[in-house]
Amino acid sequence: MQRSFDIAVIGGGVVGLAILRRLCMSGLSCVLLERGADILNGASKGNSALLHTGFDAPTGSTELACMQAGYAEYLDIRDKLNLPLVKSTALVVAWSPEEQAKLDGIVAKAHANGVADVRHVSREELLRLEPQLSPAAKAAVLVPGEHIIDAWSAPLAYAHQALAHGAVILRNAEVTGGDYSNGAWTLHSTAGAVTARVVINAAGNFGDLVEVIARVSPFTITPRRGQFVVFDKEASKLVNAIILPVPTERTKGVVLFRTAYGNLAIGPTAEDVTEREVAATDTATLERLKARALQMVPGLDGIGVNATYAGLRPATEHKDYVIEALADRGWITVGGIRSTGLTASLGIAQHVAGLYVTHFGTLPNAPDPIWTPVPNLTEERPRPYMEGGEIVCHCERVTRGEILAALEGALPAGDLGGLKRRTRAMMGRCQGFNCSGHVEALFREKTHGAA
């Protein structure tokens, strides 16, 4: 395998993969090192999968610029990569007079951020738009451009497009150290050493630990756990828009939203933890989430819970992203990319490409883009089970053919979690009780007995 590159990206989440894609498509030779057995094993595997306009992001921030650039590029490329987009709109709902008093500021901030179609909604209009919403709602702000996407299809497509343009993706490749000399880095990893002129730290929840390879880290990651409750599919008909709370200084709060897979979910919470890898749930918090959902939409009473999950967001002490180049060290830092990273990832990649040009050299002539569409996982478009074939996961209607396809090609699933994220298998009402044995057998058969 090639071991010397222009660029080495550390971290195989959505941000790292978007950066890899952008720089490979610009003609640079690139490698990505991911510590997990598959991509998306960290912060990117557990989020709310929403495409944000940036209406409530800090005005003038790097986060806002990257979100809006990422939003625009996602809309531009989604058809070519077969990426999902469930048009939804969002409503920021006030539930008290104190929250209602803050709505003017939310509209003003949205307009300052260039999201001009955001407007006030009276209580009467709100209940016409959302007839199942509790009449306790006072008023709202309408955000027409907020939409639902799929958290996993997009980064998988970015990975495949990067591979088509010559990228190398190393999994089970935890970076353990590095040396910089003669204008190049040698990174040491559990998959061996690689050399690159420029290293990009996109290590998510481990970003501050990786940063010390180059310098004393200017940020500290305090992982912020977000727990979610997913209701059965019949709940999705009760809500039309994404129901957002009035945010606080610390968090955007708990959101009620439909998923691209046909469910209704509530979350995330915002709990600072020390654990960087395993996002555990706890019964008391999940019960509070469920109770809050029922307060907002009383019609959820009696509807069962399909699943629960949690994610870890790489929060720092800074309010903005930490993205900067160390011109004398051949290093670009991409840290503190919190819950907006899915939307912002393509914009972050554009920003990083700009830093490369400013500090490290011109981009080669880019080849014509090779488009690598991914299979559809959403309920909005046809899926393979509709054409027949053996169904393995009956809850989510995942076929044997889909599972086998996910275990082949340029980037086959590296573990059962990766297989789940590529197919929806084991994500349904029984949470794999009925199908996990069959799914695991197919996995073992295709990977020659690997666990």
C-alpha positions in Angstrom: 0.0 0.0 0.0 1.1 3.6 -0.7 2.5 5.1 2.5 3.4 8.6 1.5 0.7 11.2 0.8 0.0 14.9 0.5 -2.7 14.8 3.2 -3.4 12.5 6.2 -6.8 13.0 7.8 -7.2 11.6 11.3 -10.8 10.6 12.1 -13.4 8.8 10.0 -16.6 10.7 11.1 -18.7 12.8 8.8 -16.3 15.8 9.0 -13.1 13.8 8.3 -14.8 12.0 5.4 -16.1 15.3 3.9 -12.6 16.8 4.1 -11.1 13.6 2.6 -13.6 13.9 -0.3 -13.0 17.6 -0.9 -9.2 17.3 -1.0 -9.1 14.1 -3.1 -11.4 15.6 -5.6 -9.0 18.6 -5.7 -6.3 16.3 -7.0 -4.3 15.7 -3.7 -3.2 12.2 -2.6 -4.9 11.5 0.7 -5.2 8.9 3.4 -7.6 8.7 6.3 -6.9 6.9 9.6 -9.8 5.8 11.7 -9.4 4.1 15.0 -12.6 2.0 14.8 -13.4 -1.1 12.8 -15.6 1.0 10.6 -16.3 4.6 9.7 -18.8 6.6 11.7 -18.0 4.7 14.9 -17.7 7.9 17.0 -19.7 11.1 17.3 -21.2 10.7 13.9 -23.1 7.5 14.6 -25.7 9.1 17.0 -27.4 12.3 16.1 -30.8 13.8 15.1 -30.0 13.7 11.3 -31.4 17.1 10.5 -30.3 19.6 7.8 -30.0 23.0 9.4 -30.2 26.5 7.8 -28.1 28.1 10.5 -30.9 30.4 11.6 -29.9 30.2 15.2 -26.1 29.8 14.9 -23.9 32.5 16.4 -23.9 35.4 13.9 -20.6 35.9 12.2 -19.2 32.6 13.4 -17.2 30.0 11.6 -19.9 27.5 12.5 -22.6 29.6 10.7 -20.4 30.0 7.6 -19.7 26.3 7.4 -23.3 25.3 8.1 -24.7 27.5 5.3 -22.0 26.4 2.8 -22.6 22.8 3.7 -26.3 23.2 3.4 -26.0 24.7 -0.1 -23.5 22.0 -1.3 -25.7 19.2 0.1 -28.6 20.4 -1.9 -26.4 20.8 -5.0 -25.0 17.2 -4.9 -27.7 15.2 -3.3 -29.3 13.9 -6.5 -25.9 12.9 -7.9 -25.1 10.9 -4.8 -28.7 9.7 -4.1 -28.7 11.4 -0.7 -32.0 11.7 1.1 -33.9 14.9 1.8 -37.3 14.9 3.5 -38.7 18.4 3.3 -40.2 19.3 6.6 -39.8 22.8 8.0 -39.3 23.5 11.7 -41.2 25.3 14.4 -39.5 26.9 17.4 -42.3 26.6 19.9 -42.7 28.7 23.0 -44.4 27.0 26.0 -44.4 29.8 28.5 -44.7 33.6 28.4 -41.0 33.8 29.2 -40.2 31.7 26.1 -42.7 33.6 24.0 -40.9 36.9 24.8 -37.7 35.4 23.2 -39.3 34.7 19.8 -38.6 38.2 18.5 -34.9 37.7 19.1 -35.0 34.4 17.4 -36.5 35.9 14.3 -34.1 38.9 14.4 -31.1 36.5 14.7 -32.3 34.4 11.8 -32.7 37.5 9.6 -29.2 38.7 10.6 -27.9 35.2 9.6 -29.4 35.6 6.1 -32.3 33.2 6.7 -34.9 35.7 5.5 -38.0 33.4 5.4 -38.1 32.8 9.1 -41.3 34.4 10.6 -43.6 34.5 13.6 -46.5 32.1 13.9 -49.5 32.8 16.1 -50.9 30.2 18.4 -53.9 29.8 16.1 -51.7 29.2 13.0 -49.4 26.9 15.0 -52.3 24.7 16.0 -53.6 24.7 12.4 -50.1 23.6 11.2 -49.7 21.0 14.0 -53.2 20.0 15.1 -51.9 17.2 17.4 -49.7 19.7 19.3 -50.7 20.4 22.9 -52.9 23.5 23.2 -50.5 24.7 25.9 -48.3 26.0 23.2 -48.2 29.8 23.2 -46.7 30.7 19.8 -43.9 29.8 17.5 -41.3 30.8 14.9 -41.5 29.0 11.5 -38.2 28.0 9.8 -39.2 26.7 6.3 -35.7 25.5 5.3 -35.1 23.0 8.0 -35.2 19.4 6.7 -34.7 15.7 7.6 -31.8 13.7 6.2 -30.1 10.4 7.0 -27.1 10.6 9.3 -25.2 7.7 7.7 -25.9 7.8 3.9 -24.1 11.2 3.4 -20.8 10.3 5.0 -20.8 6.9 3.4 -21.3 8.6 0.0 -18.4 11.0 0.8 -16.2 8.1 1.6 -17.0 6.2 -1.6 -16.5 9.4 -3.7 -13.1 9.9 -2.0 -12.1 6.3 -2.8 -13.1 6.8 -6.4 -10.7 9.7 -6.5 -7.8 7.7 -5.2 -8.1 8.0 -1.4 -6.9 5.4 1.0 -9.0 4.7 4.1 -7.4 2.7 6.9 -9.6 1.3 9.6 -8.4 -0.1 12.9 -5.7 2.5 12.6 -5.6 4.4 15.9 -2.9 7.1 15.7 -0.5 6.8 18.6 2.0 9.5 17.8 3.8 11.4 15.1 7.1 13.1 14.2 7.5 16.2 12.0 10.8 16.8 10.2 11.9 18.0 6.8 8.5 19.4 6.0 6.5 16.1 6.5 4.8 14.1 9.2 5.3 10.5 10.0 2.2 9.3 11.8 2.4 6.1 13.8 -0.7 4.0 14.0 -1.9 0.5 14.9 -2.1 -0.1 11.2 1.5 1.0 10.6 3.2 4.3 9.8 2.2 6.8 7.1 3.9 9.9 5.8 2.1 13.1 4.8 3.0 16.7 4.1 -0.1 18.0 6.0 -2.1 16.3 8.8 -5.7 17.3 9.5 -7.0 16.5 13.0 -10.7 15.7 12.7 -10.7 13.2 15.5 -14.0 14.3 17.1 -14.2 13.2 20.8 -10.5 12.4 20.8 -9.5 15.7 19.1 -7.7 17.2 22.0 -5.7 14.0 22.6 -4.7 13.9 19.0 -3.8 17.6 19.0 -1.0 17.1 21.5 0.9 15.4 18.7 1.4 18.8 17.2 1.2 21.2 20.2 -0.4 21.8 23.5 -4.1 21.6 22.7 -6.0 25.0 22.7 -9.2 23.2 23.5 -10.4 20.4 25.8 -13.1 18.0 24.8 -15.8 17.4 27.3 -18.1 14.9 25.6 -21.7 15.9 25.7 -24.0 12.9 25.8 -27.4 13.2 24.0 -30.0 10.6 24.6 -32.9 9.9 22.3 -36.2 8.0 22.4 -37.6 6.7 19.1 -41.4 5.9 18.9 -43.1 3.3 16.8 -43.8 4.2 13.2 -47.4 5.1 13.8 -46.3 8.1 15.8 -44.8 9.8 12.7 -48.2 10.9 11.4 -48.8 13.0 14.5 -46.2 15.7 13.7 -45.5 17.5 10.5 -42.6 19.9 11.2 -39.5 19.5 13.4 -40.6 20.8 16.8 -37.8 22.8 18.3 -37.6 24.4 21.8 -36.6 27.9 22.6 -32.8 27.4 23.1 -30.8 28.2 26.2 -27.2 29.5 26.5 -25.9 26.0 26.9 -28.0 23.9 24.6 -30.5 24.0 21.7 -32.7 21.7 23.8 -34.8 18.7 23.2 -36.3 18.3 19.7 -39.3 16.3 18.5 -38.7 15.2 14.9 -39.7 12.6 12.3 -36.9 10.5 11.0 -36.0 9.5 7.4 -36.9 5.9 8.4 -40.5 6.7 9.2 -40.4 7.0 13.0 -40.8 9.9 15.4 -38.0 10.7 17.9 -37.3 13.1 20.7 -33.8 14.2 21.9 -31.1 15.0 22.5 -30.4 15.7 26.1 -27.2 17.6 26.9 -25.1 15.9 29.7 -21.4 16.5 30.1 -19.6 13.2 30.7 -16.0 12.0 30.8 -16.6 8.9 28.7 -15.4 9.5 25.1 -16.4 6.3 23.3 -19.5 4.5 24.8 -22.7 6.5 24.8 -24.8 4.8 27.4 -28.5 5.5 28.1 -30.2 5.6 31.5 -33.8 4.7 32.3 -34.7 7.9 34.3 -33.6 10.2 31.5 -35.4 8.2 28.8 -38.6 8.3 30.9 -38.3 12.1 31.2 -37.8 12.3 27.4 -40.9 10.2 26.8 -42.9 12.3 29.3 -41.8 15.5 27.6 -42.9 14.1 24.2 -46.3 13.3 25.6 -46.7 16.8 27.0 -46.0 18.2 23.6 -48.1 15.7 21.6 -50.7 14.1 23.9 -51.7 11.7 21.1 -48.5 9.8 21.7 -50.1 8.3 24.8 -50.3 4.5 24.2 -47.8 4.5 21.3 -44.9 2.2 22.0 -41.2 3.0 21.9 -39.2 1.5 19.0 -35.7 2.1 20.3 -33.5 4.3 22.4 -30.0 5.4 21.7 -27.3 8.0 22.7 -24.6 9.9 21.0 -21.5 11.8 22.2 -20.9 15.3 20.8 -17.3 16.8 21.0 -18.1 19.9 23.0 -15.3 22.3 24.1 -15.0 25.4 26.3 -15.3 27.5 23.1 -18.7 28.6 21.6 -17.4 28.3 18.0 -15.6 25.6 16.1 -11.8 25.4 16.5 -10.5 25.3 12.9 -7.0 26.7 12.2 -3.8 25.9 10.4 -0.4 25.7 11.9 1.6 26.9 9.0 5.0 26.0 10.4 3.9 22.5 11.5 2.0 21.1 8.4 -1.1 20.7 10.6 -4.8 21.8 10.4 -7.0 21.6 13.5 -10.7 20.8 13.1 -12.0 20.6 16.6 -15.2 21.1 18.7 -17.6 20.2 15.9 -20.7 19.7 17.8 -24.3 18.7 16.8 -24.2 20.8 13.7 -21.4 18.8 12.1 -23.6 16.8 9.8 -24.9 19.9 8.1 -21.6 21.8 8.3 -19.3 19.0 7.2 -19.2 19.9 3.5 -18.7 23.6 4.4 -16.0 22.6 6.8 -14.3 20.8 4.0 -14.4 23.9 1.8 -13.0 26.0 4.7 -10.1 23.5 5.2 -9.4 23.5 1.5 -9.1 27.2 1.7 -6.7 27.0 4.6 -4.6 24.5 2.6 -4.3 26.9 -0.3 -3.4 29.8 2.0 -0.7 28.0 4.0 0.5 24.9 2.2 0.2 25.3 -1.6 -2.1 25.3 -4.5 -4.5 22.6 -5.3 -3.8 20.5 -8.4 -6.1 20.5 -11.4 -9.1 18.6 -10.2 -10.3 15.7 -12.3 -13.8 15.4 -13.5 -16.0 14.3 -10.6 -16.8 10.6 -10.3 -20.2 10.3 -8.7 -20.8 7.3 -6.3 -24.5 7.2 -5.4 -25.4 5.2 -2.3 -28.4 3.0 -1.8 -31.6 4.6 -0.5 -32.4 3.9 3.1 -35.4 6.2 3.6 -39.1 5.7 3.4 -39.6 8.6 1.0 -38.4 6.6 -2.0 -38.6 3.0 -3.3 -36.6 0.4 -1.4 -35.4 -3.1 -2.6 -38.0 -5.1 -0.6 -40.7 -3.6 -2.9 -39.2 -5.6 -5.8 -39.2 -8.9 -3.9 -36.3 -10.9 -2.6 -35.7 -12.5 0.7 -36.3 -10.2 3.7 -33.9 -10.8 6.6 -34.9 -7.9 8.9 -38.7 -7.8 8.8 -39.1 -4.8 11.2 -37.2 -2.5 8.8 -37.8 -4.7 5.7 -34.1 -5.1 4.8 -33.3 -7.7 2.2 -30.6 -10.3 2.0 -29.3 -8.6 -1.1 -28.9 -5.3 0.7 -26.9 -6.9 3.5 -24.7 -8.8 1.1 -24.1 -5.6 -1.0 -23.0 -3.7 2.2 -20.4 -6.4 2.8 -18.8 -6.0 -0.6 -17.3 -3.2 -2.7 -14.6 -0.6 -2.0 -15.6 0.0 1.7 -17.5 -3.0 3.1 -18.9 -2.8 6.6 -16.2 -3.5 9.1 -18.4 -4.6 12.0 -22.0 -5.3 12.8 -22.5 -1.6 13.7 -21.3 -0.6 10.3 -23.6 -3.1 8.7 -26.5 -1.7 10.7 -25.8 1.8 9.6 -25.5 0.8 5.9 -28.8 -1.2 5.8 -31.1 -0.4 8.8 -30.9 -4.1 9.7 -31.6 -4.7 13.5 -32.9 -1.1 13.9 -36.6 -2.0 14.1 -39.2 -2.8 16.8 -37.5 -6.0 17.9 -34.0 -4.4 17.9 -32.5 -7.5 16.2 -34.1 -10.1 18.5 -35.5 -12.0 15.5 -32.9 -11.2 12.8 -29.5 -10.6 14.5 -28.5 -14.3 14.3 -29.2 -14.3 10.5 -27.5 -11.0 10.0 -24.4 -12.0 12.0 -24.2 -15.3 10.1 -24.1 -13.4 6.8 -21.5 -11.1 8.2 -19.3 -13.9 9.3 -19.8 -15.8 6.0 -18.7 -12.7 4.0 -15.8 -11.8 6.3 -14.5 -15.4 6.6 -15.3 -15.8 10.2 -14.3 -12.4 11.4 -16.2 -11.1 14.5 
